[in-house]
Amino acid sequence: MNIDTIGYNAGLVWNALNEADALGLKQIKKVTKLKDKELFAALGWLARENKILIAENEDDKDLIISLA
């Protein structure tokens, strides 16, 4: 996986989040069809750019991601 791929995947995640208020990790994976490592690299990219907010859901079983 190279930086161009990570940036492209970050765009996929951003677009998915732009269509919804907030999504869980499983929902993002379903929409983007990314594998775990691809998703986490993309989330890291977006987090580093302060473009996403990450919160735990009420039962602490999933992370909820939204645009900042």
CHARMM internal coordinates of N, CA and C (Angstrom, degrees):
IC EDIT
DIST 1 N 1 CA 1.4568
DIST 1 CA 1 C 1.5351
ANGL 1 N 1 CA 1 C 107.48
DIST 1 C 2 N 1.3184
ANGL 1 CA 1 C 2 N 115.74
DIHE 1 N 1 CA 1 C 2 N 128.59
DIST 2 N 2 CA 1.4625
ANGL 1 C 2 N 2 CA 118.94
DIHE 1 CA 1 C 2 N 2 CA 179.59
DIST 2 CA 2 C 1.5301
ANGL 2 N 2 CA 2 C 110.62
DIHE 1 C 2 N 2 CA 2 C -112.22
DIST 2 C 3 N 1.3167
ANGL 2 CA 2 C 3 N 116.56
DIHE 2 N 2 CA 2 C 3 N 176.19
DIST 3 N 3 CA 1.4638
ANGL 2 C 3 N 3 CA 121.33
DIHE 2 CA 2 C 3 N 3 CA -174.59
DIST 3 CA 3 C 1.5242
ANGL 3 N 3 CA 3 C 111.95
DIHE 2 C 3 N 3 CA 3 C -64.02
DIST 3 C 4 N 1.3270
ANGL 3 CA 3 C 4 N 117.00
DIHE 3 N 3 CA 3 C 4 N -32.83
DIST 4 N 4 CA 1.4642
ANGL 3 C 4 N 4 CA 119.41
DIHE 3 CA 3 C 4 N 4 CA 178.07
DIST 4 CA 4 C 1.5270
ANGL 4 N 4 CA 4 C 110.97
DIHE 3 C 4 N 4 CA 4 C -66.09
DIST 4 C 5 N 1.3224
ANGL 4 CA 4 C 5 N 116.83
DIHE 4 N 4 CA 4 C 5 N -40.37
DIST 5 N 5 CA 1.4569
ANGL 4 C 5 N 5 CA 121.45
DIHE 4 CA 4 C 5 N 5 CA 178.48
DIST 5 CA 5 C 1.5224
ANGL 5 N 5 CA 5 C 110.86
DIHE 4 C 5 N 5 CA 5 C -65.62
DIST 5 C 6 N 1.3157
ANGL 5 CA 5 C 6 N 116.03
DIHE 5 N 5 CA 5 C 6 N -42.61
DIST 6 N 6 CA 1.4657
ANGL 5 C 6 N 6 CA 119.77
DIHE 5 CA 5 C 6 N 6 CA 179.00
DIST 6 CA 6 C 1.5234
ANGL 6 N 6 CA 6 C 110.08
DIHE 5 C 6 N 6 CA 6 C -62.92
DIST 6 C 7 N 1.3206
ANGL 6 CA 6 C 7 N 117.08
DIHE 6 N 6 CA 6 C 7 N -43.13
DIST 7 N 7 CA 1.4634
ANGL 6 C 7 N 7 CA 120.72
DIHE 6 CA 6 C 7 N 7 CA 178.15
DIST 7 CA 7 C 1.5185
ANGL 7 N 7 CA 7 C 112.25
DIHE 6 C 7 N 7 CA 7 C -62.99
DIST 7 C 8 N 1.3193
ANGL 7 CA 7 C 8 N 116.53
DIHE 7 N 7 CA 7 C 8 N -41.08
DIST 8 N 8 CA 1.4661
ANGL 7 C 8 N 8 CA 121.08
DIHE 7 CA 7 C 8 N 8 CA 177.05
DIST 8 CA 8 C 1.5281
ANGL 8 N 8 CA 8 C 110.48
DIHE 7 C 8 N 8 CA 8 C -62.13
DIST 8 C 9 N 1.3351
ANGL 8 CA 8 C 9 N 116.40
DIHE 8 N 8 CA 8 C 9 N -46.05
DIST 9 N 9 CA 1.4658
ANGL 8 C 9 N 9 CA 120.82
DIHE 8 CA 8 C 9 N 9 CA 179.12
DIST 9 CA 9 C 1.5228
ANGL 9 N 9 CA 9 C 111.30
DIHE 8 C 9 N 9 CA 9 C -64.05
DIST 9 C 10 N 1.3321
ANGL 9 CA 9 C 10 N 117.04
DIHE 9 N 9 CA 9 C 10 N -36.14
DIST 10 N 10 CA 1.4659
ANGL 9 C 10 N 10 CA 120.46
DIHE 9 CA 9 C 10 N 10 CA 176.51
DIST 10 CA 10 C 1.5240
ANGL 10 N 10 CA 10 C 109.47
DIHE 9 C 10 N 10 CA 10 C -61.59
DIST 10 C 11 N 1.3161
ANGL 10 CA 10 C 11 N 116.96
DIHE 10 N 10 CA 10 C 11 N -37.03
DIST 11 N 11 CA 1.4599
ANGL 10 C 11 N 11 CA 120.71
DIHE 10 CA 10 C 11 N 11 CA 176.28
DIST 11 CA 11 C 1.5152
ANGL 11 N 11 CA 11 C 112.03
DIHE 10 C 11 N 11 CA 11 C -64.61
DIST 11 C 12 N 1.3336
ANGL 11 CA 11 C 12 N 116.85
DIHE 11 N 11 CA 11 C 12 N -40.47
DIST 12 N 12 CA 1.4709
ANGL 11 C 12 N 12 CA 120.54
DIHE 11 CA 11 C 12 N 12 CA 176.67
DIST 12 CA 12 C 1.5260
ANGL 12 N 12 CA 12 C 110.87
DIHE 11 C 12 N 12 CA 12 C -60.19
DIST 12 C 13 N 1.3376
ANGL 12 CA 12 C 13 N 115.61
DIHE 12 N 12 CA 12 C 13 N -45.08
DIST 13 N 13 CA 1.4660
ANGL 12 C 13 N 13 CA 120.39
DIHE 12 CA 12 C 13 N 13 CA -179.46
DIST 13 CA 13 C 1.5204
ANGL 13 N 13 CA 13 C 110.07
DIHE 12 C 13 N 13 CA 13 C -65.33
DIST 13 C 14 N 1.3382
ANGL 13 CA 13 C 14 N 116.76
DIHE 13 N 13 CA 13 C 14 N -44.82
DIST 14 N 14 CA 1.4628
ANGL 13 C 14 N 14 CA 120.17
DIHE 13 CA 13 C 14 N 14 CA 179.97
DIST 14 CA 14 C 1.5210
ANGL 14 N 14 CA 14 C 110.64
DIHE 13 C 14 N 14 CA 14 C -58.99
DIST 14 C 15 N 1.3375
ANGL 14 CA 14 C 15 N 116.97
DIHE 14 N 14 CA 14 C 15 N -44.69
DIST 15 N 15 CA 1.4674
ANGL 14 C 15 N 15 CA 120.66
DIHE 14 CA 14 C 15 N 15 CA 179.53
DIST 15 CA 15 C 1.5202
ANGL 15 N 15 CA 15 C 111.52
DIHE 14 C 15 N 15 CA 15 C -62.34
DIST 15 C 16 N 1.3256
ANGL 15 CA 15 C 16 N 117.37
DIHE 15 N 15 CA 15 C 16 N -40.57
DIST 16 N 16 CA 1.4691
ANGL 15 C 16 N 16 CA 120.74
DIHE 15 CA 15 C 16 N 16 CA 177.92
DIST 16 CA 16 C 1.5230
ANGL 16 N 16 CA 16 C 110.56
DIHE 15 C 16 N 16 CA 16 C -62.23
DIST 16 C 17 N 1.3355
ANGL 16 CA 16 C 17 N 116.44
DIHE 16 N 16 CA 16 C 17 N -42.96
DIST 17 N 17 CA 1.4553
ANGL 16 C 17 N 17 CA 120.49
DIHE 16 CA 16 C 17 N 17 CA 179.89
DIST 17 CA 17 C 1.5238
ANGL 17 N 17 CA 17 C 111.64
DIHE 16 C 17 N 17 CA 17 C -70.21
DIST 17 C 18 N 1.3086
ANGL 17 CA 17 C 18 N 117.31
DIHE 17 N 17 CA 17 C 18 N -30.90
DIST 18 N 18 CA 1.4589
ANGL 17 C 18 N 18 CA 121.60
DIHE 17 CA 17 C 18 N 18 CA 179.21
DIST 18 CA 18 C 1.5296
ANGL 18 N 18 CA 18 C 110.99
DIHE 17 C 18 N 18 CA 18 C -67.65
DIST 18 C 19 N 1.3201
ANGL 18 CA 18 C 19 N 117.04
DIHE 18 N 18 CA 18 C 19 N -27.37
DIST 19 N 19 CA 1.4624
ANGL 18 C 19 N 19 CA 121.93
DIHE 18 CA 18 C 19 N 19 CA 179.27
DIST 19 CA 19 C 1.5308
ANGL 19 N 19 CA 19 C 112.38
DIHE 18 C 19 N 19 CA 19 C -81.40
DIST 19 C 20 N 1.3285
ANGL 19 CA 19 C 20 N 117.42
DIHE 19 N 19 CA 19 C 20 N -17.45
DIST 20 N 20 CA 1.4713
ANGL 19 C 20 N 20 CA 122.18
DIHE 19 CA 19 C 20 N 20 CA -177.42
DIST 20 CA 20 C 1.5233
ANGL 20 N 20 CA 20 C 108.93
DIHE 19 C 20 N 20 CA 20 C -129.59
DIST 20 C 21 N 1.3193
ANGL 20 CA 20 C 21 N 116.42
DIHE 20 N 20 CA 20 C 21 N 159.70
DIST 21 N 21 CA 1.4643
ANGL 20 C 21 N 21 CA 119.43
DIHE 20 CA 20 C 21 N 21 CA 176.68
DIST 21 CA 21 C 1.5192
ANGL 21 N 21 CA 21 C 111.05
DIHE 20 C 21 N 21 CA 21 C -67.86
DIST 21 C 22 N 1.3187
ANGL 21 CA 21 C 22 N 115.85
DIHE 21 N 21 CA 21 C 22 N -46.41
DIST 22 N 22 CA 1.4674
ANGL 21 C 22 N 22 CA 122.19
DIHE 21 CA 21 C 22 N 22 CA -179.84
DIST 22 CA 22 C 1.5201
ANGL 22 N 22 CA 22 C 107.88
DIHE 21 C 22 N 22 CA 22 C -158.39
DIST 22 C 23 N 1.3291
ANGL 22 CA 22 C 23 N 115.76
DIHE 22 N 22 CA 22 C 23 N 150.96
DIST 23 N 23 CA 1.4572
ANGL 22 C 23 N 23 CA 120.92
DIHE 22 CA 22 C 23 N 23 CA -179.94
DIST 23 CA 23 C 1.5223
ANGL 23 N 23 CA 23 C 109.43
DIHE 22 C 23 N 23 CA 23 C -137.45
DIST 23 C 24 N 1.3356
ANGL 23 CA 23 C 24 N 115.59
DIHE 23 N 23 CA 23 C 24 N 149.33
DIST 24 N 24 CA 1.4512
ANGL 23 C 24 N 24 CA 121.28
DIHE 23 CA 23 C 24 N 24 CA 171.35
DIST 24 CA 24 C 1.5245
ANGL 24 N 24 CA 24 C 109.44
DIHE 23 C 24 N 24 CA 24 C -82.58
DIST 24 C 25 N 1.3141
ANGL 24 CA 24 C 25 N 116.15
DIHE 24 N 24 CA 24 C 25 N 168.37
DIST 25 N 25 CA 1.4620
ANGL 24 C 25 N 25 CA 120.57
DIHE 24 CA 24 C 25 N 25 CA -179.06
DIST 25 CA 25 C 1.5245
ANGL 25 N 25 CA 25 C 111.77
DIHE 24 C 25 N 25 CA 25 C -59.06
DIST 25 C 26 N 1.3199
ANGL 25 CA 25 C 26 N 116.82
DIHE 25 N 25 CA 25 C 26 N -43.67
DIST 26 N 26 CA 1.4687
ANGL 25 C 26 N 26 CA 120.16
DIHE 25 CA 25 C 26 N 26 CA -179.81
DIST 26 CA 26 C 1.5285
ANGL 26 N 26 CA 26 C 111.41
DIHE 25 C 26 N 26 CA 26 C -62.92
DIST 26 C 27 N 1.3128
ANGL 26 CA 26 C 27 N 116.05
DIHE 26 N 26 CA 26 C 27 N -39.08
DIST 27 N 27 CA 1.4667
ANGL 26 C 27 N 27 CA 119.89
DIHE 26 CA 26 C 27 N 27 CA 178.90
DIST 27 CA 27 C 1.5286
ANGL 27 N 27 CA 27 C 110.97
DIHE 26 C 27 N 27 CA 27 C -65.79
DIST 27 C 28 N 1.3249
ANGL 27 CA 27 C 28 N 116.79
DIHE 27 N 27 CA 27 C 28 N -41.98
DIST 28 N 28 CA 1.4707
ANGL 27 C 28 N 28 CA 120.67
DIHE 27 CA 27 C 28 N 28 CA 179.05
DIST 28 CA 28 C 1.5236
ANGL 28 N 28 CA 28 C 109.83
DIHE 27 C 28 N 28 CA 28 C -63.17
DIST 28 C 29 N 1.3454
ANGL 28 CA 28 C 29 N 116.40
DIHE 28 N 28 CA 28 C 29 N -43.72
DIST 29 N 29 CA 1.4653
ANGL 28 C 29 N 29 CA 119.93
DIHE 28 CA 28 C 29 N 29 CA 178.66
DIST 29 CA 29 C 1.5228
ANGL 29 N 29 CA 29 C 111.00
DIHE 28 C 29 N 29 CA 29 C -60.71
DIST 29 C 30 N 1.3162
ANGL 29 CA 29 C 30 N 117.07
DIHE 29 N 29 CA 29 C 30 N -40.16
DIST 30 N 30 CA 1.4637
ANGL 29 C 30 N 30 CA 121.29
DIHE 29 CA 29 C 30 N 30 CA -178.76
DIST 30 CA 30 C 1.5317
ANGL 30 N 30 CA 30 C 110.60
DIHE 29 C 30 N 30 CA 30 C -65.61
DIST 30 C 31 N 1.3236
ANGL 30 CA 30 C 31 N 116.76
DIHE 30 N 30 CA 30 C 31 N -43.48
DIST 31 N 31 CA 1.4616
ANGL 30 C 31 N 31 CA 121.30
DIHE 30 CA 30 C 31 N 31 CA -177.65
DIST 31 CA 31 C 1.5327
ANGL 31 N 31 CA 31 C 111.29
DIHE 30 C 31 N 31 CA 31 C -70.94
DIST 31 C 32 N 1.3353
ANGL 31 CA 31 C 32 N 116.81
DIHE 31 N 31 CA 31 C 32 N -43.66
DIST 32 N 32 CA 1.4668
ANGL 31 C 32 N 32 CA 120.35
DIHE 31 CA 31 C 32 N 32 CA -173.86
DIST 32 CA 32 C 1.5240
ANGL 32 N 32 CA 32 C 113.36
DIHE 31 C 32 N 32 CA 32 C -89.44
DIST 32 C 33 N 1.3301
ANGL 32 CA 32 C 33 N 117.10
DIHE 32 N 32 CA 32 C 33 N -19.03
DIST 33 N 33 CA 1.4613
ANGL 32 C 33 N 33 CA 122.90
DIHE 32 CA 32 C 33 N 33 CA -176.47
DIST 33 CA 33 C 1.5383
ANGL 33 N 33 CA 33 C 112.83
DIHE 32 C 33 N 33 CA 33 C 62.71
DIST 33 C 34 N 1.3429
ANGL 33 CA 33 C 34 N 116.10
DIHE 33 N 33 CA 33 C 34 N 28.44
DIST 34 N 34 CA 1.4631
ANGL 33 C 34 N 34 CA 121.23
DIHE 33 CA 33 C 34 N 34 CA 178.10
DIST 34 CA 34 C 1.5184
ANGL 34 N 34 CA 34 C 110.59
DIHE 33 C 34 N 34 CA 34 C -86.59
DIST 34 C 35 N 1.3166
ANGL 34 CA 34 C 35 N 116.22
DIHE 34 N 34 CA 34 C 35 N 150.63
DIST 35 N 35 CA 1.4620
ANGL 34 C 35 N 35 CA 122.02
DIHE 34 CA 34 C 35 N 35 CA 172.55
DIST 35 CA 35 C 1.5264
ANGL 35 N 35 CA 35 C 108.07
DIHE 34 C 35 N 35 CA 35 C -79.84
DIST 35 C 36 N 1.3387
ANGL 35 CA 35 C 36 N 115.82
DIHE 35 N 35 CA 35 C 36 N 166.08
DIST 36 N 36 CA 1.4678
ANGL 35 C 36 N 36 CA 120.37
DIHE 35 CA 35 C 36 N 36 CA -177.01
DIST 36 CA 36 C 1.5232
ANGL 36 N 36 CA 36 C 112.56
DIHE 35 C 36 N 36 CA 36 C -52.37
DIST 36 C 37 N 1.3263
ANGL 36 CA 36 C 37 N 117.55
DIHE 36 N 36 CA 36 C 37 N -53.31
DIST 37 N 37 CA 1.4681
ANGL 36 C 37 N 37 CA 119.24
DIHE 36 CA 36 C 37 N 37 CA -175.39
DIST 37 CA 37 C 1.5238
ANGL 37 N 37 CA 37 C 111.39
DIHE 36 C 37 N 37 CA 37 C -65.07
DIST 37 C 38 N 1.3250
ANGL 37 CA 37 C 38 N 117.83
DIHE 37 N 37 CA 37 C 38 N -33.39
DIST 38 N 38 CA 1.4585
ANGL 37 C 38 N 38 CA 120.81
DIHE 37 CA 37 C 38 N 38 CA 177.37
DIST 38 CA 38 C 1.5234
ANGL 38 N 38 CA 38 C 110.71
DIHE 37 C 38 N 38 CA 38 C -68.00
DIST 38 C 39 N 1.3276
ANGL 38 CA 38 C 39 N 116.12
DIHE 38 N 38 CA 38 C 39 N -42.02
DIST 39 N 39 CA 1.4602
ANGL 38 C 39 N 39 CA 120.98
DIHE 38 CA 38 C 39 N 39 CA 179.13
DIST 39 CA 39 C 1.5181
ANGL 39 N 39 CA 39 C 111.29
DIHE 38 C 39 N 39 CA 39 C -64.22
DIST 39 C 40 N 1.3293
ANGL 39 CA 39 C 40 N 116.93
DIHE 39 N 39 CA 39 C 40 N -46.05
DIST 40 N 40 CA 1.4600
ANGL 39 C 40 N 40 CA 119.55
DIHE 39 CA 39 C 40 N 40 CA -177.65
DIST 40 CA 40 C 1.5234
ANGL 40 N 40 CA 40 C 112.34
DIHE 39 C 40 N 40 CA 40 C -67.20
DIST 40 C 41 N 1.3252
ANGL 40 CA 40 C 41 N 117.59
DIHE 40 N 40 CA 40 C 41 N -35.00
DIST 41 N 41 CA 1.4631
ANGL 40 C 41 N 41 CA 120.54
DIHE 40 CA 40 C 41 N 41 CA 175.60
DIST 41 CA 41 C 1.5275
ANGL 41 N 41 CA 41 C 109.85
DIHE 40 C 41 N 41 CA 41 C -65.25
DIST 41 C 42 N 1.3344
ANGL 41 CA 41 C 42 N 116.79
DIHE 41 N 41 CA 41 C 42 N -42.62
DIST 42 N 42 CA 1.4614
ANGL 41 C 42 N 42 CA 121.17
DIHE 41 CA 41 C 42 N 42 CA 179.17
DIST 42 CA 42 C 1.5315
ANGL 42 N 42 CA 42 C 110.90
DIHE 41 C 42 N 42 CA 42 C -64.61
DIST 42 C 43 N 1.3275
ANGL 42 CA 42 C 43 N 117.04
DIHE 42 N 42 CA 42 C 43 N -41.69
DIST 43 N 43 CA 1.4654
ANGL 42 C 43 N 43 CA 120.20
DIHE 42 CA 42 C 43 N 43 CA 177.85
DIST 43 CA 43 C 1.5225
ANGL 43 N 43 CA 43 C 111.18
DIHE 42 C 43 N 43 CA 43 C -64.68
DIST 43 C 44 N 1.3217
ANGL 43 CA 43 C 44 N 116.64
DIHE 43 N 43 CA 43 C 44 N -38.21
DIST 44 N 44 CA 1.4634
ANGL 43 C 44 N 44 CA 120.56
DIHE 43 CA 43 C 44 N 44 CA 176.67
DIST 44 CA 44 C 1.5169
ANGL 44 N 44 CA 44 C 110.89
DIHE 43 C 44 N 44 CA 44 C -61.77
DIST 44 C 45 N 1.3190
ANGL 44 CA 44 C 45 N 116.61
DIHE 44 N 44 CA 44 C 45 N -42.16
DIST 45 N 45 CA 1.4633
ANGL 44 C 45 N 45 CA 122.23
DIHE 44 CA 44 C 45 N 45 CA 177.74
DIST 45 CA 45 C 1.5356
ANGL 45 N 45 CA 45 C 109.96
DIHE 44 C 45 N 45 CA 45 C -58.85
DIST 45 C 46 N 1.3302
ANGL 45 CA 45 C 46 N 115.33
DIHE 45 N 45 CA 45 C 46 N -50.79
DIST 46 N 46 CA 1.4580
ANGL 45 C 46 N 46 CA 119.90
DIHE 45 CA 45 C 46 N 46 CA -178.18
DIST 46 CA 46 C 1.5284
ANGL 46 N 46 CA 46 C 112.11
DIHE 45 C 46 N 46 CA 46 C -66.83
DIST 46 C 47 N 1.3190
ANGL 46 CA 46 C 47 N 116.97
DIHE 46 N 46 CA 46 C 47 N -36.76
DIST 47 N 47 CA 1.4661
ANGL 46 C 47 N 47 CA 120.67
DIHE 46 CA 46 C 47 N 47 CA 178.67
DIST 47 CA 47 C 1.5281
ANGL 47 N 47 CA 47 C 110.26
DIHE 46 C 47 N 47 CA 47 C -66.21
DIST 47 C 48 N 1.3252
ANGL 47 CA 47 C 48 N 116.76
DIHE 47 N 47 CA 47 C 48 N -40.83
DIST 48 N 48 CA 1.4662
ANGL 47 C 48 N 48 CA 121.18
DIHE 47 CA 47 C 48 N 48 CA 179.58
DIST 48 CA 48 C 1.5217
ANGL 48 N 48 CA 48 C 111.01
DIHE 47 C 48 N 48 CA 48 C -62.49
DIST 48 C 49 N 1.3247
ANGL 48 CA 48 C 49 N 116.56
DIHE 48 N 48 CA 48 C 49 N -32.46
DIST 49 N 49 CA 1.4633
ANGL 48 C 49 N 49 CA 121.48
DIHE 48 CA 48 C 49 N 49 CA 178.62
DIST 49 CA 49 C 1.5278
ANGL 49 N 49 CA 49 C 112.79
DIHE 48 C 49 N 49 CA 49 C -88.60
DIST 49 C 50 N 1.3402
ANGL 49 CA 49 C 50 N 116.57
DIHE 49 N 49 CA 49 C 50 N 6.86
DIST 50 N 50 CA 1.4747
ANGL 49 C 50 N 50 CA 122.56
DIHE 49 CA 49 C 50 N 50 CA -179.87
DIST 50 CA 50 C 1.5275
ANGL 50 N 50 CA 50 C 112.51
DIHE 49 C 50 N 50 CA 50 C 56.42
DIST 50 C 51 N 1.3325
ANGL 50 CA 50 C 51 N 116.46
DIHE 50 N 50 CA 50 C 51 N 38.81
DIST 51 N 51 CA 1.4524
ANGL 50 C 51 N 51 CA 120.72
DIHE 50 CA 50 C 51 N 51 CA -178.94
DIST 51 CA 51 C 1.5224
ANGL 51 N 51 CA 51 C 112.76
DIHE 50 C 51 N 51 CA 51 C -100.88
DIST 51 C 52 N 1.3462
ANGL 51 CA 51 C 52 N 117.96
DIHE 51 N 51 CA 51 C 52 N -9.29
DIST 52 N 52 CA 1.4605
ANGL 51 C 52 N 52 CA 120.26
DIHE 51 CA 51 C 52 N 52 CA -179.07
DIST 52 CA 52 C 1.5226
ANGL 52 N 52 CA 52 C 110.75
DIHE 51 C 52 N 52 CA 52 C -131.51
DIST 52 C 53 N 1.3179
ANGL 52 CA 52 C 53 N 114.33
DIHE 52 N 52 CA 52 C 53 N 157.58
DIST 53 N 53 CA 1.4602
ANGL 52 C 53 N 53 CA 122.71
DIHE 52 CA 52 C 53 N 53 CA 171.86
DIST 53 CA 53 C 1.5227
ANGL 53 N 53 CA 53 C 107.05
DIHE 52 C 53 N 53 CA 53 C -115.40
DIST 53 C 54 N 1.3180
ANGL 53 CA 53 C 54 N 116.67
DIHE 53 N 53 CA 53 C 54 N 138.09
DIST 54 N 54 CA 1.4551
ANGL 53 C 54 N 54 CA 121.76
DIHE 53 CA 53 C 54 N 54 CA -178.63
DIST 54 CA 54 C 1.5218
ANGL 54 N 54 CA 54 C 108.51
DIHE 53 C 54 N 54 CA 54 C -120.55
DIST 54 C 55 N 1.3172
ANGL 54 CA 54 C 55 N 116.25
DIHE 54 N 54 CA 54 C 55 N 127.00
DIST 55 N 55 CA 1.4656
ANGL 54 C 55 N 55 CA 122.00
DIHE 54 CA 54 C 55 N 55 CA 179.24
DIST 55 CA 55 C 1.5182
ANGL 55 N 55 CA 55 C 108.85
DIHE 54 C 55 N 55 CA 55 C -137.43
DIST 55 C 56 N 1.3188
ANGL 55 CA 55 C 56 N 115.83
DIHE 55 N 55 CA 55 C 56 N 157.63
DIST 56 N 56 CA 1.4651
ANGL 55 C 56 N 56 CA 120.78
DIHE 55 CA 55 C 56 N 56 CA 174.99
DIST 56 CA 56 C 1.5252
ANGL 56 N 56 CA 56 C 108.05
DIHE 55 C 56 N 56 CA 56 C -90.38
DIST 56 C 57 N 1.3395
ANGL 56 CA 56 C 57 N 116.03
DIHE 56 N 56 CA 56 C 57 N 144.96
DIST 57 N 57 CA 1.4644
ANGL 56 C 57 N 57 CA 117.73
DIHE 56 CA 56 C 57 N 57 CA 176.31
DIST 57 CA 57 C 1.5246
ANGL 57 N 57 CA 57 C 109.13
DIHE 56 C 57 N 57 CA 57 C -77.05
DIST 57 C 58 N 1.3020
ANGL 57 CA 57 C 58 N 116.37
DIHE 57 N 57 CA 57 C 58 N 177.70
DIST 58 N 58 CA 1.4667
ANGL 57 C 58 N 58 CA 121.91
DIHE 57 CA 57 C 58 N 58 CA -171.74
DIST 58 CA 58 C 1.5180
ANGL 58 N 58 CA 58 C 113.85
DIHE 57 C 58 N 58 CA 58 C -60.94
DIST 58 C 59 N 1.3317
ANGL 58 CA 58 C 59 N 118.32
DIHE 58 N 58 CA 58 C 59 N -34.84
DIST 59 N 59 CA 1.4598
ANGL 58 C 59 N 59 CA 119.52
DIHE 58 CA 58 C 59 N 59 CA -178.27
DIST 59 CA 59 C 1.5378
ANGL 59 N 59 CA 59 C 112.54
DIHE 58 C 59 N 59 CA 59 C -98.11
DIST 59 C 60 N 1.3315
ANGL 59 CA 59 C 60 N 117.50
DIHE 59 N 59 CA 59 C 60 N 11.40
DIST 60 N 60 CA 1.4689
ANGL 59 C 60 N 60 CA 123.72
DIHE 59 CA 59 C 60 N 60 CA 176.47
DIST 60 CA 60 C 1.5294
ANGL 60 N 60 CA 60 C 113.56
DIHE 59 C 60 N 60 CA 60 C 57.94
DIST 60 C 61 N 1.3254
ANGL 60 CA 60 C 61 N 117.97
DIHE 60 N 60 CA 60 C 61 N 23.46
DIST 61 N 61 CA 1.4577
ANGL 60 C 61 N 61 CA 120.20
DIHE 60 CA 60 C 61 N 61 CA -179.12
DIST 61 CA 61 C 1.5219
ANGL 61 N 61 CA 61 C 112.60
DIHE 60 C 61 N 61 CA 61 C -98.77
DIST 61 C 62 N 1.3219
ANGL 61 CA 61 C 62 N 118.16
DIHE 61 N 61 CA 61 C 62 N -10.36
DIST 62 N 62 CA 1.4565
ANGL 61 C 62 N 62 CA 120.58
DIHE 61 CA 61 C 62 N 62 CA -178.14
DIST 62 CA 62 C 1.5256
ANGL 62 N 62 CA 62 C 108.73
DIHE 61 C 62 N 62 CA 62 C -150.70
DIST 62 C 63 N 1.2979
ANGL 62 CA 62 C 63 N 115.89
DIHE 62 N 62 CA 62 C 63 N 158.66
DIST 63 N 63 CA 1.4491
ANGL 62 C 63 N 63 CA 121.64
DIHE 62 CA 62 C 63 N 63 CA 172.52
DIST 63 CA 63 C 1.5176
ANGL 63 N 63 CA 63 C 108.36
DIHE 62 C 63 N 63 CA 63 C -96.78
DIST 63 C 64 N 1.3071
ANGL 63 CA 63 C 64 N 116.10
DIHE 63 N 63 CA 63 C 64 N 142.88
DIST 64 N 64 CA 1.4594
ANGL 63 C 64 N 64 CA 122.56
DIHE 63 CA 63 C 64 N 64 CA 177.05
DIST 64 CA 64 C 1.5240
ANGL 64 N 64 CA 64 C 106.71
DIHE 63 C 64 N 64 CA 64 C -110.35
DIST 64 C 65 N 1.3235
ANGL 64 CA 64 C 65 N 114.91
DIHE 64 N 64 CA 64 C 65 N 124.62
DIST 65 N 65 CA 1.4596
ANGL 64 C 65 N 65 CA 121.55
DIHE 64 CA 64 C 65 N 65 CA -176.22
DIST 65 CA 65 C 1.5242
ANGL 65 N 65 CA 65 C 108.32
DIHE 64 C 65 N 65 CA 65 C -111.92
DIST 65 C 66 N 1.3331
ANGL 65 CA 65 C 66 N 116.23
DIHE 65 N 65 CA 65 C 66 N 135.46
DIST 66 N 66 CA 1.4685
ANGL 65 C 66 N 66 CA 120.86
DIHE 65 CA 65 C 66 N 66 CA 175.28
DIST 66 CA 66 C 1.5210
ANGL 66 N 66 CA 66 C 108.01
DIHE 65 C 66 N 66 CA 66 C -140.62
DIST 66 C 67 N 1.3226
ANGL 66 CA 66 C 67 N 115.76
DIHE 66 N 66 CA 66 C 67 N 164.06
DIST 67 N 67 CA 1.4612
ANGL 66 C 67 N 67 CA 120.16
DIHE 66 CA 66 C 67 N 67 CA 176.30
DIST 67 CA 67 C 1.5175
ANGL 67 N 67 CA 67 C 110.07
DIHE 66 C 67 N 67 CA 67 C -74.76
DIST 67 C 68 N 1.3059
ANGL 67 CA 67 C 68 N 116.00
DIHE 67 N 67 CA 67 C 68 N 143.66
DIST 68 N 68 CA 1.4624
ANGL 67 C 68 N 68 CA 121.31
DIHE 67 CA 67 C 68 N 68 CA 179.12
DIST 68 CA 68 C 1.5125
ANGL 68 N 68 CA 68 C 110.81
DIHE 67 C 68 N 68 CA 68 C -78.09
END
COOR INIT
IC SEED 1 N 1 CA 1 C
IC BUILD
